[in-house]
Amino acid sequence: MNPTCIYFFVCSGAFSGKLLYSNSISIIEFDIETRNTTVLVNQVQSIVFALDYDYTNRYVYLPRFDKFDIVRFPYPSTNRKLQVIVETDPHPTGIAVDSVNEHIYWITYGELSRSNLDGTNVKTVSTSLRVPRVIQLDVTNSWMYIVEENVGISKSRFDVSEKQTIVKFTSTPVRCMTIDTEEHRVYWINNDSIMTSAKDDGSDVKTQFSTNIARSYLGIDVVGRYIYYHTYNQLLMVNKAPGSTPIVLFNDTSEINSLFVFNQSGNVGIKVEIDVTSSASTIFDLQHS
């Protein structure tokens, strides 16, 4: 029996079709249009739990969990050598770039710090966090969102004033979160596999869907109508409409630890074929050297 297929176009505003992700060895670029991967940086020498980008100066920033530092590399570029810009306290997990005010923020165990984009002028912003895991910035509206993995999601100004807990976690830990500045929502996945969203004030909580795989989820991002996330070694996307079926974009050969959706100007339409007879659609399996 031939499968029933649907053809559609993924149109996601300014999305260019590039995803950056980290596995146990490298930082990799995945191009949805061509289905090609490019190893941007090999031998990172650490687990990397977060990636962020300075769109003004065109650098990717990442915290090296095992090396206790923040590094960056130019992107797009053919000269992608890692540059150590600041040494941190042990085990940095989250990072966020504020290109407007020329700052980066990062979190370690219990502490939030800030520096200039080049690593100078390091300041401790807060020491009162409980197992912080993720940091996201809404630069346009000057709001900072932080996940404390067993507590909830807090919202504050960049100096931690006006801090409020907008989401309280009631079950398993949460180790990934993203913000949708267009629709003013936050999205997260807990270790029970439940993807949830809420307005950025904590109201209108919705269950998006369950992945049905209980584990630690480490990466999620949103662009246009789609949410991107990863499991152990799979990158997936799913429509933001609650109850939508996720699409498996690819299978890596190593564990994935973080992802970041890279935006460029211009609209992109990507033709995708979906076998609607399957519960989850696989576009292709990927192996890279």
C-alpha positions as CSV (number, residue, x, y, z in Angstrom):
1,M,0.0,0.0,0.0
2,N,1.4,3.3,-1.0
3,P,1.6,5.9,1.8
4,T,-0.5,9.0,1.6
5,C,1.6,12.1,1.4
6,I,1.1,15.8,1.9
7,Y,3.2,18.5,0.4
8,F,3.5,21.9,2.1
9,F,5.9,24.7,2.6
10,V,7.5,25.6,5.9
11,C,7.4,29.4,5.9
12,S,8.8,30.9,9.0
13,G,9.3,34.6,8.5
14,A,13.0,35.5,8.5
15,F,14.1,31.9,9.1
16,S,16.9,31.0,6.6
17,G,16.8,27.3,7.2
18,K,20.0,27.0,9.4
19,L,20.2,25.3,12.7
20,L,23.3,25.2,14.9
21,Y,23.7,22.4,17.4
22,S,26.3,20.9,19.6
23,N,27.0,17.2,20.1
24,S,29.6,15.6,22.3
25,I,32.4,16.6,19.9
26,S,31.5,19.6,17.7
27,I,29.4,22.6,16.8
28,I,27.5,21.8,13.6
29,E,25.4,23.7,11.1
30,F,22.4,21.9,9.7
31,D,20.8,23.3,6.5
32,I,17.2,22.3,6.2
33,E,17.0,23.2,2.5
34,T,20.0,21.2,1.4
35,R,20.0,18.6,4.2
36,N,23.7,19.1,4.5
37,T,25.7,19.5,7.7
38,T,28.9,21.5,8.2
39,V,31.2,21.0,11.2
40,L,31.8,24.6,12.3
41,V,34.1,23.8,15.2
42,N,35.6,20.4,15.9
43,Q,37.0,19.3,19.2
44,V,35.2,21.7,21.4
45,Q,36.7,19.8,24.4
46,S,33.5,20.2,26.5
47,I,29.8,19.6,26.7
48,V,28.0,22.7,25.5
49,F,24.5,23.2,26.9
50,A,23.7,26.5,25.2
51,L,24.4,28.6,22.0
52,D,23.6,32.2,21.3
53,Y,24.4,34.7,18.6
54,D,25.5,38.3,18.3
55,Y,23.8,39.4,15.1
56,T,25.5,42.8,15.1
57,N,29.1,41.6,15.2
58,R,28.4,38.1,13.9
59,Y,29.8,35.8,16.6
60,V,28.4,32.6,18.1
61,Y,28.8,32.4,21.9
62,L,28.9,29.2,24.0
63,P,29.7,28.2,27.5
64,R,32.0,25.2,27.9
65,F,30.7,23.3,30.8
66,D,33.8,21.3,31.5
67,K,36.4,24.0,30.8
68,F,34.8,26.7,32.9
69,D,34.8,29.4,30.3
70,I,32.9,31.3,27.6
71,V,34.2,31.1,24.0
72,R,33.1,32.6,20.7
73,F,33.8,32.1,17.0
74,P,32.9,34.2,13.9
75,Y,29.9,33.0,11.9
76,P,29.4,32.9,9.0
77,S,33.2,32.7,8.4
78,T,35.8,30.4,7.1
79,N,38.1,31.2,10.0
80,R,36.1,29.7,12.9
81,K,38.8,29.4,15.6
82,L,37.5,29.4,19.1
83,Q,38.4,32.5,21.2
84,V,38.3,32.3,24.9
85,I,36.8,35.6,26.2
86,V,36.2,35.0,29.9
87,E,36.9,32.4,32.5
88,T,33.9,31.5,34.7
89,D,33.0,29.7,37.9
90,P,32.6,25.9,37.5
91,H,30.1,24.5,35.0
92,P,28.5,27.3,33.1
93,T,25.2,26.1,31.5
94,G,23.3,29.0,30.0
95,I,24.2,32.0,27.9
96,A,22.4,35.0,26.4
97,V,23.7,37.8,24.1
98,D,22.4,41.4,24.4
99,S,23.8,42.9,21.2
100,V,22.0,46.2,21.8
101,N,23.8,47.0,25.1
102,E,26.9,45.0,24.1
103,H,26.7,42.5,26.9
104,I,26.6,38.7,27.4
105,Y,25.0,37.0,30.4
106,W,25.8,33.5,31.7
107,I,24.8,31.3,34.5
108,T,26.8,28.9,36.7
109,Y,25.6,27.0,39.7
110,G,23.6,29.6,41.7
111,E,25.1,32.7,40.0
112,L,24.3,35.1,37.1
113,S,27.1,37.1,35.6
114,R,27.6,39.7,32.9
115,S,30.4,41.1,30.8
116,N,31.0,43.1,27.7
117,L,30.9,41.2,24.4
118,D,34.7,40.9,24.5
119,G,34.7,39.4,28.0
120,T,35.9,42.6,29.8
121,N,34.1,44.3,32.7
122,V,32.9,41.1,34.4
123,K,30.2,41.7,37.0
124,T,28.2,39.4,39.2
125,V,24.5,40.2,38.8
126,S,22.9,37.7,41.2
127,T,24.0,35.0,43.6
128,S,20.6,33.9,44.8
129,L,19.5,31.5,42.0
130,R,18.7,27.9,42.8
131,V,20.2,25.5,40.2
132,P,19.7,27.9,37.2
133,R,19.8,26.2,33.9
134,V,18.7,28.4,31.1
135,I,18.7,32.2,30.4
136,Q,16.8,34.0,27.6
137,L,16.6,37.7,26.8
138,D,13.8,39.7,25.3
139,V,16.1,42.6,24.3
140,T,13.3,44.7,22.7
141,N,11.3,44.8,25.9
142,S,14.3,44.5,28.3
143,W,13.1,41.3,30.0
144,M,15.2,38.4,31.2
145,Y,13.9,34.9,31.7
146,I,15.7,32.3,33.8
147,V,14.9,28.6,34.4
148,E,15.7,27.3,37.9
149,E,15.3,23.7,37.1
150,N,13.4,22.5,40.2
151,V,11.7,25.8,40.9
152,G,10.2,27.6,37.9
153,I,10.7,30.3,35.3
154,S,11.5,33.8,36.6
155,K,11.1,37.1,34.7
156,S,13.0,40.2,35.6
157,R,14.8,43.2,34.2
158,F,18.4,42.8,33.2
159,D,19.6,43.9,36.6
160,V,17.2,41.4,38.3
161,S,14.9,44.1,39.5
162,E,11.1,43.5,39.2
163,K,11.8,39.8,39.5
164,Q,8.7,37.6,39.5
165,T,8.1,33.8,39.2
166,I,5.8,33.4,36.2
167,V,5.8,29.6,36.1
168,K,6.2,27.2,39.0
169,F,7.3,23.6,38.3
170,T,5.2,21.0,40.0
171,S,6.7,17.8,38.8
172,T,10.0,16.9,37.2
173,P,12.9,19.3,36.5
174,V,13.0,21.5,33.4
175,R,16.3,22.1,31.6
176,C,15.2,23.8,28.4
177,M,13.1,26.9,27.7
178,T,12.7,29.5,24.9
179,I,10.7,32.7,24.4
180,D,8.6,33.6,21.4
181,T,8.8,37.4,21.3
182,E,6.4,37.7,18.4
183,E,3.5,36.0,20.3
184,H,4.8,36.8,23.8
185,R,4.9,33.2,25.0
186,V,7.4,30.9,26.7
187,Y,7.9,27.2,25.9
188,W,9.5,24.5,27.9
189,I,9.8,20.7,28.2
190,N,10.0,18.9,31.5
191,N,11.6,15.5,32.2
192,D,8.2,13.8,32.0
193,S,8.2,14.7,28.2
194,I,5.5,17.3,28.5
195,M,6.0,20.4,26.2
196,T,4.1,23.3,27.7
197,S,3.7,27.0,26.8
198,A,2.3,30.1,28.6
199,K,2.0,33.8,28.0
200,D,5.1,35.7,29.1
201,D,3.3,36.8,32.2
202,G,2.6,33.1,33.2
203,S,-1.1,33.1,32.2
204,D,-2.8,31.0,29.5
205,V,-0.9,27.8,30.2
206,K,-1.2,25.2,27.4
207,T,0.0,21.7,27.0
208,Q,1.5,21.5,23.5
209,F,2.0,17.8,23.4
210,S,3.9,14.9,25.0
211,T,6.9,13.4,23.4
212,N,6.2,10.2,25.3
213,I,9.9,9.7,26.1
214,A,10.8,10.6,29.7
215,R,14.3,12.0,29.8
216,S,16.2,15.3,30.3
217,Y,15.4,17.7,27.4
218,L,18.2,20.2,26.9
219,G,17.3,22.3,23.8
220,I,14.3,24.1,22.4
221,D,13.8,27.1,20.1
222,V,11.0,28.7,18.2
223,V,10.8,30.5,14.8
224,G,7.6,31.6,13.1
225,R,5.0,28.8,13.3
226,Y,7.4,26.1,14.4
227,I,9.1,24.8,17.6
228,Y,12.4,23.1,17.3
229,Y,13.7,20.7,19.9
230,H,15.9,17.6,20.3
231,T,15.9,14.3,22.1
232,Y,19.0,12.2,22.7
233,N,20.2,12.3,19.1
234,Q,17.3,13.6,17.1
235,L,16.4,17.1,16.0
236,L,12.7,17.6,15.5
237,M,10.2,20.3,14.7
238,V,6.5,20.7,15.5
239,N,3.8,23.3,14.7
240,K,3.0,25.6,17.6
241,A,-0.7,24.5,17.4
242,P,-1.3,22.3,20.5
243,G,-1.7,18.6,19.6
244,S,0.4,18.8,16.4
245,T,2.6,15.8,15.4
246,P,6.3,16.4,15.5
247,I,8.5,15.8,12.4
248,V,11.9,14.2,12.8
249,L,14.3,16.3,10.9
250,F,17.4,14.1,11.3
251,N,19.2,11.5,13.4
252,D,22.7,12.3,14.5
253,T,25.2,9.6,15.5
254,S,26.1,11.4,18.8
255,E,24.2,12.8,21.7
256,I,22.9,16.4,21.1
257,N,23.3,18.8,23.9
258,S,21.9,22.1,22.6
259,L,20.5,23.8,19.6
260,F,20.0,27.3,18.2
261,V,17.9,28.5,15.2
262,F,19.9,31.0,13.2
263,N,17.9,33.7,11.5
264,Q,18.8,35.7,8.4
265,S,16.8,38.3,6.5
266,G,14.4,37.0,3.9
267,N,11.6,34.4,3.8
268,V,12.3,30.8,3.1
269,G,9.9,28.1,1.8
270,I,11.0,24.6,2.4
271,K,9.2,21.8,0.6
272,V,8.5,18.9,3.0
273,E,7.0,15.5,2.2
274,I,5.1,13.9,5.1
275,D,3.8,10.3,5.2
276,V,0.6,10.8,7.2
277,T,0.3,7.1,7.8
278,S,3.2,7.4,10.3
279,S,2.8,8.8,13.8
280,A,6.0,10.8,13.5
281,S,7.4,11.7,10.1
282,T,11.1,11.3,9.3
283,I,12.4,13.5,6.6
284,F,15.7,11.7,6.5
285,D,18.4,10.1,8.7
286,L,21.7,11.9,8.8
287,Q,25.2,10.7,9.5
288,H,28.1,13.0,9.3
289,S,31.8,12.3,9.6
